[in-house]
């Protein structure tokens, strides 16, 4: 029962450079640190920059309009409660080794032609 030192925490990529998505409908990764961000029923620090009415002044990308819809596609004036907890889909990018071997190949690298190339 000897204590074992904890593994060092991963380093998050904090360069604020938006990454290309690997596949359609992939939630974008978070290109900055969210350490210390409050994300609870009463507060969501992400929305202070990314909410529609705040994004122009902050320069942050606006959250998708789908975040303002109910599951029945009704538009809401504010963020839908089911889309309020950002980190259920979006994660910060960490500079780590792959945990599982990945053989994913982007469609652009598979020789797929884009519209108009034919």
C-alpha positions, 0 to 999 in steps of 0.5 A, a space after each residue: 500500500 505504498 503511495 504511487 505518484 500521480 501521472 503528470 497532467 496533460 498539456 492543453 493546446 492554448 494557441 487559440 488556433 481553430 482546428 479543422 474538423 475531422 468529419 461533418 457534424 464533429 463538435 469543434 474542439 476548444 482551442 484555449 484553456 478552460 481551467 477555472 471556467 464555471 459551468 453549472 446550472 447557474 453560470 456558463 462562462 463559455 457563453 460570455 464570449 460565444 453567445 450570439 449577442 456577445 460574439 461580435 464584441 469578443 471576436 469569438 465564434 458564435 455558437 451554432 444556431 442549433 444550440 438555440 433549438 429545441 429537439 422539435 426544431 423550435 427556435 428559442 430566444 436563448 440557448 436550449 437547456 439541452 445545449 447549455 453544458 458545452 463540455 458534454 460535446 466540446 473538449 479542450 485539445 490536449 497535447 498527448 500521445 494517442 491512447 488508441 491507434 487511429 487509422 482515420 483518413 480524411 475524405 480529402 486525403 482519400 482522393 475524393 473529388 470536390 464539386 466542379 473538378 469533374 
